[in-house]
Amino acid sequence: MKCMMKNIFCRSVEPEYIEYLRDESRLQGKADTISFPGNEEEVRQVITRLSASDTPVTLQGARTGISGGAVPLEGHILNLSRMDRMLGLSRDGDRFLLRVQPGVPLEKINEALHNRDFVSEYWDRNSKEALEAFQQAGVYFFPPDPTETTASIGGMAANNASGARSFFYGPTRHYIEALRVVLHDGSVVALRRGRQKALGHHFHLRTEGGRVLEGELPSYTLPQVKNVAGYFVQKNMDLLDLFIGSEGTLGVITELELILIPYPQVVWGIMCFFAEEAQAVRFLCRLRGDAQSAEGELRGCA
């Protein structure tokens, strides 16, 4: 596997890059080249160059997945692990919003939130003012917990990770306010929740360069249970949600704005015992406020 382009691509076949041919699935892949961009512009350069030659690209974050999604089959590996900066902070009512690059590990975010301490040397004035308010406020946290804290935040968004807290808080999708995405031709779209919505199943997006993207979303109906098959699609949907969970197939996430919420004042641990599975399902549905599941029905709650 060789690398090109100084500071972005490597230049020669190096044994230390072999590990990037696999993830936690232990599947072994193959690729011709690999790159480690450090910012959005470098991602654009790489994608533009590879698109021109129709080269397949596999996106990688921390490679913590166990389904082989980060394992390349051919072409180029675009590894985002060096895009690992926290870029700024803002306040929105009782929420704080944290801007990050996609390669930041979840454990690094959790540590910064716990200590209320960020590397803010290069933050703008508004972010530094928000940081002062954050340090004086109560404890805040980022709810999604995929049970693997070394996962990258970009990977969590690309896979709409859920995990141990999702029963109450929901998946990663619920805590992303904005994204920046580099498309296959190197153009960029900036998405913010509530600003770009589909009209029925018709979508309309404008890139930062002024190009208009239009088309029709798939018309299938998502099952009312946890699933990771296919794009998240609904009529009149927020187009931000189309990219969350798309597993890198629609573009490269280069920046995320995360929603931080107040940490609960009390956390309880409860152990329950049930005589049969149906009782457990009914109990969980009632905890979520869904008492409409039929008696004994085991399809779960929406």
C-alpha positions in Angstrom: 0.0 0.0 0.0 1.6 3.3 -1.1 1.1 6.9 -0.1 1.3 10.1 -2.2 1.0 13.8 -1.8 3.1 15.3 1.0 1.3 15.6 4.4 -1.8 13.9 3.0 -0.8 10.8 1.2 2.2 8.6 2.2 4.9 8.1 -0.4 6.0 4.5 -0.3 4.9 1.1 0.8 5.3 1.1 4.6 4.6 -1.9 7.0 3.0 0.4 9.6 0.1 1.0 7.3 -0.9 -2.6 7.1 -3.1 -2.3 10.2 -5.4 0.1 8.3 -6.5 -2.9 6.1 -8.7 -4.2 9.0 -11.0 -3.1 11.8 -12.3 -4.9 14.9 -14.2 -7.3 12.7 -10.7 -8.9 12.0 -11.6 -9.0 8.3 -8.5 -8.3 6.1 -8.9 -6.0 3.1 -6.7 -4.5 0.4 -6.0 -1.0 -0.9 -3.6 0.8 -3.2 -3.2 4.1 -1.3 -4.0 5.7 2.0 -4.4 9.3 3.2 -4.6 11.1 6.6 -6.1 14.6 6.0 -6.0 17.1 8.8 -8.7 19.5 7.7 -11.6 19.9 5.3 -9.6 21.4 2.5 -7.2 18.4 2.5 -10.3 16.1 2.3 -11.5 18.1 -0.7 -8.2 17.8 -2.4 -8.1 14.0 -1.9 -11.7 13.4 -2.9 -11.5 15.7 -6.0 -8.4 13.8 -7.2 -9.8 10.4 -6.6 -13.2 11.2 -8.1 -11.5 12.3 -11.3 -10.0 8.8 -11.7 -13.1 7.0 -10.4 -11.1 5.4 -7.6 -13.1 3.6 -4.9 -12.7 5.2 -1.4 -13.2 3.6 2.0 -13.7 6.0 4.9 -12.2 5.2 8.3 -12.5 6.7 11.7 -11.2 4.8 14.7 -11.9 1.4 13.1 -13.8 0.2 16.2 -16.7 -1.4 14.2 -17.2 -5.1 14.2 -19.0 -5.5 10.9 -16.2 -4.7 8.6 -17.5 -1.3 7.4 -14.0 0.3 7.6 -12.3 -2.6 5.7 -11.2 -1.6 2.2 -11.8 -3.9 -0.7 -9.8 -1.9 -3.2 -8.7 1.6 -4.1 -8.0 4.3 -1.5 -8.4 4.5 2.3 -9.4 8.0 3.6 -8.6 7.9 7.3 -9.9 10.8 9.4 -8.2 10.0 12.7 -5.9 13.0 12.4 -8.9 15.4 12.2 -9.2 15.3 16.0 -9.7 18.9 17.1 -12.5 20.4 19.1 -13.3 23.7 17.3 -15.6 25.8 19.4 -18.5 26.0 21.8 -21.8 28.0 21.7 -24.9 28.2 23.9 -28.5 27.7 22.8 -31.0 28.1 25.7 -30.3 25.3 28.3 -28.1 23.5 25.7 -24.5 23.9 24.8 -23.3 23.1 21.2 -19.8 21.7 20.7 -18.2 21.9 17.2 -15.7 19.1 16.5 -13.8 17.4 13.7 -14.8 13.8 12.9 -11.7 12.1 14.2 -12.2 13.1 17.8 -12.7 10.0 20.0 -15.7 9.9 22.3 -13.5 9.4 25.3 -11.7 12.7 24.6 -15.1 14.5 24.4 -16.2 12.9 27.7 -13.0 13.8 29.4 -13.2 17.4 28.3 -16.8 17.7 29.4 -16.1 16.0 32.8 -13.1 18.3 33.5 -14.8 21.4 31.8 -11.4 21.9 30.2 -10.8 22.3 26.4 -7.8 23.2 24.3 -9.3 26.5 23.4 -6.2 28.5 22.4 -7.4 29.0 18.8 -11.2 29.4 19.5 -12.9 32.6 18.5 -14.2 35.1 21.0 -17.7 33.8 21.0 -16.5 30.3 21.8 -14.4 31.4 24.6 -17.3 33.4 26.1 -19.4 30.3 25.8 -16.7 28.3 27.5 -16.7 30.6 30.5 -20.5 30.2 30.8 -20.1 26.4 30.4 -17.5 26.3 33.2 -20.0 28.1 35.5 -23.0 26.0 34.6 -24.0 22.6 35.9 -22.6 19.4 34.6 -23.3 18.7 30.9 -22.8 15.6 28.8 -23.2 14.1 25.4 -25.7 11.3 25.8 -24.9 8.7 23.1 -22.8 5.8 24.4 -22.0 3.1 21.9 -20.2 1.1 24.7 -16.8 1.7 22.9 -15.4 5.0 24.1 -12.5 4.9 21.6 -15.0 5.3 18.7 -14.6 8.5 16.7 -17.5 10.9 16.7 -17.6 11.0 12.9 -17.9 7.2 12.9 -20.7 7.4 15.5 -22.6 9.9 13.3 -21.9 7.9 10.1 -23.4 4.8 11.7 -26.0 6.6 13.9 -24.5 4.7 16.9 -26.8 3.9 19.8 -25.7 1.6 22.6 -26.3 1.4 26.4 -28.2 4.7 26.8 -30.3 4.6 23.7 -33.4 3.3 25.4 -33.9 6.6 27.2 -31.9 9.1 25.2 -32.1 7.6 21.7 -29.3 7.3 19.1 -26.6 9.7 18.0 -28.9 11.3 15.5 -30.8 13.1 18.2 -27.7 15.0 19.4 -26.3 16.4 16.1 -27.3 19.9 15.3 -25.2 20.5 12.2 -22.8 18.9 9.8 -20.4 19.8 7.1 -20.0 17.2 4.4 -17.7 16.9 1.4 -19.4 15.3 -1.6 -18.0 12.9 -4.1 -16.8 15.7 -6.4 -15.2 17.8 -3.7 -18.1 20.2 -3.2 -19.3 21.0 0.3 -22.7 21.2 1.9 -23.4 22.7 5.3 -26.5 21.3 6.9 -28.2 22.6 10.1 -31.2 21.0 11.7 -34.5 22.6 10.6 -33.0 24.5 7.7 -33.0 22.1 4.8 -36.1 19.8 4.5 -37.5 17.6 1.9 -40.8 18.4 0.3 -42.5 15.1 0.5 -39.8 12.8 -0.9 -38.3 15.5 -3.1 -35.0 17.0 -1.9 -33.2 20.2 -2.9 -29.7 21.0 -1.6 -27.3 23.9 -2.5 -23.6 23.4 -2.1 -21.4 26.2 -0.8 -20.2 26.7 -4.4 -23.7 27.3 -5.6 -24.4 24.0 -7.3 -28.0 22.7 -6.8 -28.6 19.1 -6.0 -32.2 17.8 -6.6 -33.8 14.4 -6.6 -36.2 12.0 -5.1 -35.7 10.1 -1.8 -36.6 6.4 -1.6 -40.2 5.8 -0.7 -39.9 2.8 1.6 -41.3 2.8 5.1 -38.8 2.3 8.0 -39.7 -0.4 10.5 -40.7 0.9 13.9 -37.9 -0.9 15.6 -34.1 -0.4 15.9 -32.6 -1.0 12.5 -29.5 0.0 10.5 -30.5 -1.1 7.1 -30.8 1.5 4.4 -30.9 5.3 4.6 -33.1 7.1 7.1 -36.0 8.4 5.0 -39.3 10.0 5.9 -41.6 12.4 4.1 -40.7 16.0 4.7 -37.7 14.9 6.6 -34.8 17.1 7.8 -32.1 16.4 5.2 -29.4 16.5 7.9 -30.8 13.1 9.0 -30.2 11.6 5.5 -26.5 11.9 6.1 -26.5 10.6 9.7 -26.4 6.8 9.4 -25.5 6.8 5.7 -22.1 5.1 6.6 -20.1 7.5 4.4 -21.8 6.5 1.2 -23.2 10.1 0.6 -20.1 12.1 1.5 -17.3 12.7 4.0 -18.3 14.3 7.3 -15.7 17.0 8.1 -17.3 18.8 11.0 -20.1 18.2 13.5 -21.9 20.3 16.0 -23.0 18.2 19.0 -25.8 18.9 21.4 -24.8 18.8 25.1 -27.5 18.5 27.7 -27.6 18.8 31.5 -26.5 15.7 33.3 -29.4 14.2 35.4 -29.3 15.1 39.1 -30.0 11.5 40.1 -29.2 8.2 38.4 -30.8 5.0 39.6 -29.8 1.4 39.0 -32.7 -1.1 39.0 -32.8 -4.9 38.7 -36.1 -6.5 37.7 -37.2 -10.1 37.3 -40.0 -11.3 35.1 -41.7 -14.6 34.8 -42.0 -14.4 31.0 -40.7 -12.3 28.1 -44.1 -10.7 27.4 -44.1 -9.1 30.8 -40.6 -7.6 30.2 -41.7 -6.1 26.9 -44.9 -4.6 28.4 -42.8 -3.2 31.3 -40.3 -1.5 28.9 -43.1 -0.1 26.7 -44.7 1.5 29.8 -41.3 3.0 30.8 -41.2 4.7 27.4 -44.8 5.8 27.6 -46.0 3.4 24.9 -48.9 1.6 26.5 -50.5 0.7 23.2 -48.6 -2.5 22.5 -51.0 -5.3 22.4 -51.1 -7.8 25.2 -48.3 -10.4 24.8 -47.1 -8.8 21.6 -43.3 -9.1 21.3 -42.5 -6.7 18.4 -41.2 -4.2 20.9 -41.8 -0.5 21.3 -41.3 2.1 18.4 
